[in-house]
Amino acid sequence: MNKPVPTEGSLSLKLPTAERGLETYRLSVPQAFSAKLTGELNRVAFSAAHVVADPLASVDPWLEPAIDWDRTIAFREHIWDLGLGVAEAMDTAQRGMGLDWPTSLELIKKSVAAARARGGLVASGAGTDHLNPDDTRSLDDVIRAYEEQVEAIEAVGGRIILMASRSLARVGTGASDYETVYDRILSQVRQPVIIHWLGDMFDPALSGYWGTHDIDAAMNTALGIINAHAEKVDGVKISLLDKQREIDMRRRLDKRVKMYTGDDFNYAELIAGDAHGFSHALLGIFDAIAPAASYALSRLADGDVATFEDVLAPTVPLSRHIFKAPTRFYKTGVVFMAYLNGHQDHFTMIGGQESARSTLHLAQIFRLADRARLLTDPDRAVARMKEVLAVRGIEA
């Protein structure tokens, strides 16, 4: 028997409010987005994908990552079917917040193999996170660490996203140190890489990256390195949550180099672009809104800017809430969305990060996801929201 189609306001639950009470929230009707790409894309769009934890593994979850590999790869297949690429083993996958380098490499190997079988696009994060920043003594330590990860990823046929390095942020004292490290690595890579500039709102250990706390000076250094190696750089992803700085940098890039927006606050307008250009995308929020993003991007490619804006505009308040300060805890919201929408059967994360956001924060994610018409099965979403509230002592 076919499930009845919900009508506006026909389904409700009680959600906690900031006034320490409960309100009756009535759901809207979800958008029936396709599970596969319809049409073509004229932007390169990566979703930085989360990992699904194994809740039954016999590990200490704050200390050891345990991954449900089947569900993790199945989620990537969902992303590829929508025409999006996967940015693998990045901060959305809790790299540096529960996901260590050995497990990251295993994830990369499995993802590259799955992408090859599926015809999907994948690029993987190479960093220095197996090197303890406190034990880093020299630039040579940083270079060797980068070389080790780049070599391991390239050995399995992977494409590189060159992640920002906590160790380099610790020992680098100025622009020339960053030029030394990036010159060495970029001279060796087999294929053009994506440079990742992650702001300290995402990772406080990266404060002062590019050798300065002056963002304008940092941008000058980054642009100098990137443009000098344009033949080895596919693009740059900046995650500063500052749309004007992204636009300014985009206009100064060598024409061969793409800008990949990492701005989870302003992605819709940055992807749409202006008379001078546009940004491609490498976004954590695309994990949570992948079907809407795929459809909106296909409409943009078809010249239907109005539908692109109509679909993505309601997702922006959700994204701004998920990525609100402390921004580094956004992974909790991304995984919560995957749980509500049936991509995993539990709300458990490696590192115990499901506890990183409050009950009120999760309730607001539910409201905003519903308003953006992103809850694919409202009955399931309500049941799962109630389960999470019950665990936190709230009868909804």
C-alpha positions as CSV (number, residue, x, y, z in Angstrom):
1,M,0.0,0.0,0.0
2,N,1.3,3.4,-0.9
3,K,2.1,5.7,2.0
4,P,-0.4,8.7,2.1
5,V,1.0,12.0,1.0
6,P,1.3,14.4,3.9
7,T,-0.5,17.7,3.8
8,E,0.6,21.0,5.3
9,G,0.3,20.8,9.1
10,S,-0.9,17.2,9.2
11,L,2.1,16.0,11.2
12,S,3.4,17.6,14.4
13,L,5.5,17.1,17.5
14,K,6.6,19.1,20.5
15,L,10.0,20.8,20.4
16,P,11.8,22.5,23.2
17,T,12.1,26.3,23.2
18,A,14.7,28.7,24.6
19,E,12.2,29.7,27.3
20,R,12.5,26.1,28.7
21,G,9.1,25.1,27.5
22,L,7.7,23.0,24.7
23,E,5.9,24.2,21.6
24,T,3.8,22.3,19.1
25,Y,5.6,22.4,15.7
26,R,3.6,21.5,12.6
27,L,5.6,20.2,9.6
28,S,5.5,21.4,6.1
29,V,5.3,19.1,3.0
30,P,8.8,18.0,1.9
31,Q,10.1,18.7,-1.6
32,A,10.3,15.6,-3.7
33,F,13.9,15.9,-4.9
34,S,15.2,13.2,-7.2
35,A,17.8,10.7,-5.8
36,K,19.8,11.1,-9.1
37,L,21.1,14.1,-11.0
38,T,18.6,15.4,-13.5
39,G,20.3,17.4,-16.3
40,E,23.8,18.7,-16.4
41,L,26.0,20.8,-14.1
42,N,28.2,23.8,-15.1
43,R,29.8,24.1,-11.7
44,V,32.2,21.5,-10.2
45,A,30.6,20.7,-6.8
46,F,32.1,18.6,-4.1
47,S,30.4,17.6,-0.9
48,A,32.8,17.1,2.0
49,A,31.3,13.9,3.3
50,H,30.8,12.7,6.9
51,V,31.6,9.2,8.1
52,V,29.1,6.8,9.7
53,A,30.3,5.5,13.1
54,D,29.9,1.9,14.1
55,P,27.9,2.1,17.3
56,L,28.5,-1.6,18.2
57,A,32.3,-1.5,18.0
58,S,34.2,-2.4,21.1
59,V,36.3,0.7,21.3
60,D,36.7,3.8,23.5
61,P,35.0,6.2,21.2
62,W,36.9,9.3,22.4
63,L,40.2,7.6,21.6
64,E,39.6,5.2,18.7
65,P,37.6,5.7,15.5
66,A,35.3,2.9,14.5
67,I,33.6,3.2,11.1
68,D,30.6,1.5,9.6
69,W,32.2,1.1,6.2
70,D,29.1,-0.2,4.4
71,R,27.0,2.8,5.4
72,T,29.9,5.3,4.9
73,I,30.5,4.2,1.3
74,A,26.7,4.0,0.7
75,F,26.4,7.6,1.6
76,R,29.2,8.5,-0.9
77,E,27.3,6.6,-3.6
78,H,24.3,8.7,-2.7
79,I,26.4,11.8,-3.3
80,W,27.8,10.6,-6.6
81,D,24.4,9.6,-7.9
82,L,23.4,13.2,-7.4
83,G,26.2,14.4,-9.7
84,L,28.3,15.8,-6.8
85,G,31.9,14.9,-6.1
86,V,33.1,13.7,-2.7
87,A,35.8,15.6,-0.8
88,E,37.1,12.7,1.2
89,A,38.7,12.6,4.6
90,M,38.3,16.3,5.3
91,D,37.2,18.1,8.4
92,T,33.5,17.1,7.7
93,A,34.7,13.5,8.2
94,Q,36.1,14.7,11.6
95,R,39.6,14.7,10.4
96,G,41.6,15.9,13.4
97,M,38.4,15.6,15.6
98,G,38.2,11.8,15.9
99,L,39.4,10.5,12.6
100,D,43.2,9.8,12.6
101,W,45.5,9.4,9.6
102,P,45.6,5.5,9.5
103,T,41.8,5.4,9.4
104,S,41.7,8.3,7.0
105,L,43.9,6.4,4.6
106,E,41.7,3.3,4.8
107,L,38.7,5.5,4.1
108,I,40.5,7.1,1.1
109,K,41.4,3.7,-0.3
110,K,37.8,2.5,0.0
111,S,36.3,5.7,-1.4
112,V,38.7,5.9,-4.4
113,A,37.8,2.3,-5.3
114,A,34.1,2.9,-4.9
115,A,34.3,6.1,-7.0
116,R,36.1,4.2,-9.8
117,A,33.3,1.5,-9.8
118,R,30.6,4.2,-9.7
119,G,32.1,6.7,-12.1
120,G,32.2,9.3,-9.3
121,L,34.5,12.2,-8.6
122,V,36.6,12.1,-5.5
123,A,39.5,14.1,-4.1
124,S,41.1,13.3,-0.8
125,G,42.7,15.3,2.0
126,A,46.5,15.1,2.4
127,G,47.8,16.8,5.5
128,T,50.2,16.4,8.3
129,D,47.9,15.2,11.1
130,H,50.0,12.1,11.9
131,L,52.6,14.5,13.1
132,N,52.0,15.9,16.6
133,P,52.3,19.7,16.3
134,D,54.0,19.8,19.7
135,D,56.7,17.5,18.4
136,T,57.3,19.5,15.2
137,R,60.7,21.1,15.2
138,S,61.3,22.2,11.7
139,L,59.9,22.9,8.2
140,D,61.5,19.6,7.1
141,D,59.3,17.8,9.6
142,V,56.3,19.4,8.0
143,I,57.5,18.6,4.4
144,R,58.2,15.0,5.2
145,A,54.7,14.6,6.8
146,Y,53.0,16.1,3.7
147,E,55.1,14.0,1.4
148,E,54.1,10.8,3.3
149,Q,50.4,11.4,2.9
150,V,50.6,12.7,-0.6
151,E,52.5,9.6,-1.7
152,A,50.1,7.3,0.1
153,I,47.0,8.8,-1.6
154,E,48.6,9.0,-5.0
155,A,49.7,5.3,-4.7
156,V,46.0,4.3,-4.7
157,G,45.1,6.6,-7.6
158,G,43.7,9.4,-5.5
159,R,43.6,13.1,-6.3
160,I,44.9,15.5,-3.7
161,I,43.3,18.2,-1.6
162,L,46.3,19.8,0.2
163,M,44.9,20.5,3.7
164,A,46.1,23.2,6.0
165,S,48.7,22.0,8.5
166,R,48.5,22.6,12.2
167,S,52.2,21.7,12.4
168,L,53.1,24.3,9.8
169,A,51.0,26.9,11.7
170,R,53.0,26.1,14.8
171,V,56.5,26.3,13.3
172,G,56.0,28.6,10.3
173,T,57.2,32.1,11.2
174,G,56.4,34.1,8.0
175,A,55.5,34.0,4.4
176,S,58.8,32.6,3.3
177,D,58.3,29.5,5.4
178,Y,55.0,28.8,3.8
179,E,56.5,29.4,0.3
180,T,59.2,26.8,1.1
181,V,56.8,24.1,2.2
182,Y,54.2,24.6,-0.6
183,D,56.9,25.0,-3.3
184,R,58.4,21.7,-2.3
185,I,55.1,19.8,-2.2
186,L,53.6,21.3,-5.3
187,S,56.7,20.6,-7.3
188,Q,56.2,16.9,-6.6
189,V,52.5,16.2,-7.0
190,R,51.4,14.1,-10.0
191,Q,48.2,15.9,-10.7
192,P,46.9,19.5,-10.0
193,V,45.7,19.7,-6.4
194,I,43.1,21.7,-4.5
195,I,44.6,24.0,-1.9
196,H,42.5,24.2,1.3
197,W,42.6,27.4,3.4
198,L,40.7,26.7,6.5
199,G,40.0,29.6,8.8
200,D,40.5,29.4,12.5
201,M,36.8,29.5,13.2
202,F,36.8,25.9,11.8
203,D,40.1,25.0,13.6
204,P,41.6,27.3,16.2
205,A,45.0,25.5,15.8
206,L,45.3,27.1,12.3
207,S,45.3,30.7,13.6
208,G,47.8,32.8,11.8
209,Y,48.0,30.6,8.8
210,W,50.2,31.8,5.9
211,G,52.5,33.3,8.5
212,T,50.4,36.2,9.7
213,H,47.1,37.1,11.5
214,D,46.6,39.9,9.0
215,I,44.0,38.3,6.5
216,D,45.0,40.6,3.7
217,A,48.7,39.8,4.0
218,A,47.8,36.1,4.3
219,M,45.8,36.3,1.1
220,N,48.7,37.9,-0.7
221,T,51.0,35.1,0.4
222,A,48.5,32.4,-0.6
223,L,47.9,34.0,-4.0
224,G,51.6,34.3,-4.6
225,I,52.1,30.6,-4.0
226,I,49.0,29.5,-6.0
227,N,49.6,31.7,-9.0
228,A,53.3,30.8,-9.1
229,H,52.3,27.1,-9.4
230,A,49.1,27.5,-11.4
231,E,49.9,24.5,-13.5
232,K,49.9,22.4,-10.3
233,V,46.8,23.9,-8.7
234,D,43.3,22.9,-9.9
235,G,41.7,25.3,-7.5
236,V,41.6,26.8,-4.0
237,K,39.0,26.3,-1.4
238,I,38.7,29.0,1.2
239,S,36.6,28.6,4.4
240,L,36.7,32.1,6.0
241,L,32.9,32.7,6.1
242,D,33.6,36.1,4.5
243,K,32.1,36.4,1.0
244,Q,33.9,39.6,0.0
245,R,37.3,38.2,0.7
246,E,36.4,35.1,-1.4
247,I,35.3,37.3,-4.2
248,D,38.4,39.5,-4.0
249,M,40.6,36.4,-4.0
250,R,38.7,34.9,-6.9
251,R,39.3,37.9,-9.1
252,R,43.0,37.8,-8.4
253,L,43.5,34.1,-9.2
254,D,45.4,32.9,-12.3
255,K,42.6,32.2,-14.8
256,R,43.6,28.5,-14.8
257,V,42.8,28.2,-11.1
258,K,39.2,27.6,-9.9
259,M,37.8,29.1,-6.7
260,Y,35.9,26.5,-4.7
261,T,33.7,28.2,-2.2
262,G,33.9,26.9,1.3
263,D,31.6,29.6,2.6
264,D,28.7,27.7,4.3
265,F,27.1,31.1,5.1
266,N,27.0,32.6,1.6
267,Y,27.4,29.7,-0.9
268,A,24.2,30.4,-2.9
269,E,25.3,33.8,-4.1
270,L,28.9,32.9,-4.5
271,I,28.1,29.9,-6.8
272,A,25.6,32.0,-8.8
273,G,28.4,34.5,-9.3
274,D,28.5,38.0,-10.8
275,A,29.6,39.7,-14.0
276,H,33.2,39.0,-13.1
277,G,33.0,35.3,-12.4
278,F,31.7,32.6,-10.0
279,S,32.8,30.0,-7.5
280,H,32.6,26.3,-7.8
281,A,31.8,24.5,-4.6
282,L,33.5,22.3,-1.9
283,L,31.1,22.5,1.0
284,G,30.3,20.6,4.2
285,I,26.7,21.7,4.0
286,F,26.3,19.8,0.7
287,D,26.5,16.7,2.8
288,A,23.2,17.7,4.5
289,I,21.4,19.2,1.5
290,A,22.8,17.1,-1.3
291,P,19.5,16.5,-3.2
292,A,18.5,20.2,-3.1
293,A,22.0,21.2,-4.1
294,S,22.0,18.9,-7.0
295,Y,18.7,20.0,-8.3
296,A,19.5,23.7,-7.8
297,L,22.8,23.4,-9.6
298,S,21.1,21.6,-12.5
299,R,18.6,24.4,-12.8
300,L,21.4,27.0,-12.7
301,A,23.2,25.1,-15.6
302,D,19.9,25.3,-17.5
303,G,19.7,29.0,-17.1
304,D,16.9,28.9,-14.6
305,V,18.4,31.2,-12.0
306,A,15.1,31.8,-10.3
307,T,14.6,28.2,-9.4
308,F,18.2,27.8,-8.3
309,E,17.7,30.7,-5.9
310,D,14.3,29.5,-4.7
311,V,15.6,26.0,-3.9
312,L,18.9,27.1,-2.2
313,A,17.7,30.2,-0.4
314,P,15.8,28.3,2.3
315,T,18.8,26.1,3.0
316,V,21.0,29.0,3.9
317,P,19.4,29.6,7.4
318,L,19.8,25.9,8.1
319,S,23.5,26.0,7.1
320,R,24.2,29.2,9.1
321,H,22.7,27.5,12.1
322,I,24.6,24.2,11.7
323,F,27.9,26.2,11.2
324,K,27.3,28.8,14.0
325,A,30.1,29.4,16.5
326,P,31.8,27.3,17.7
327,T,31.9,26.5,14.0
328,R,34.2,23.4,14.5
329,F,31.2,21.5,16.0
330,Y,29.2,21.7,12.7
331,K,29.8,18.0,12.1
332,T,27.2,17.2,14.8
333,G,24.5,19.0,12.8
334,V,25.6,17.3,9.5
335,V,25.4,13.8,11.0
336,F,22.1,14.7,12.7
337,M,20.6,15.5,9.3
338,A,21.9,12.2,8.0
339,Y,20.2,10.4,10.9
340,L,16.9,12.3,10.4
341,N,16.9,11.4,6.6
342,G,17.7,7.8,7.0
343,H,21.3,7.6,5.8
344,Q,22.2,5.9,9.1
345,D,20.2,4.2,11.9
346,H,21.7,6.0,14.9
347,F,22.9,9.4,16.1
348,T,26.3,8.2,17.2
349,M,29.6,9.9,16.1
350,I,33.3,9.0,16.4
351,G,34.8,10.9,19.2
352,G,31.5,11.2,21.0
353,Q,30.8,14.3,19.0
354,E,27.0,13.8,19.0
355,S,27.2,15.5,22.4
356,A,28.9,18.7,21.0
357,R,25.6,20.6,20.4
358,S,22.7,21.3,22.7
359,T,19.2,19.9,22.6
360,L,17.9,23.4,21.6
361,H,20.4,23.5,18.7
362,L,19.2,20.1,17.4
363,A,15.6,21.2,17.7
364,Q,16.3,24.3,15.6
365,I,18.0,22.1,13.0
366,F,14.8,20.1,12.7
367,R,12.7,23.3,12.3
368,L,15.0,24.8,9.7
369,A,15.4,21.5,7.8
370,D,11.6,21.2,7.6
371,R,11.2,24.8,6.5
372,A,13.7,24.1,3.7
373,R,11.6,21.1,2.8
374,L,14.6,18.8,3.3
375,L,13.1,16.1,5.5
376,T,12.6,13.3,3.0
377,D,10.3,11.2,5.1
378,P,8.5,13.4,7.7
379,D,7.2,10.4,9.7
380,R,10.6,8.9,10.1
381,A,12.1,12.4,10.9
382,V,9.5,13.0,13.6
383,A,10.0,9.5,15.1
384,R,13.8,10.0,15.2
385,M,13.6,13.5,16.6
386,K,11.4,12.2,19.4
387,E,13.9,9.5,20.2
388,V,16.7,12.0,20.5
389,L,14.6,14.2,22.7
390,A,13.6,11.2,24.9
391,V,17.2,10.3,25.5
392,R,17.7,13.9,26.7
393,G,14.7,13.7,29.0
394,I,12.0,15.4,26.9
395,E,8.7,13.8,26.0
396,A,7.7,15.1,22.6
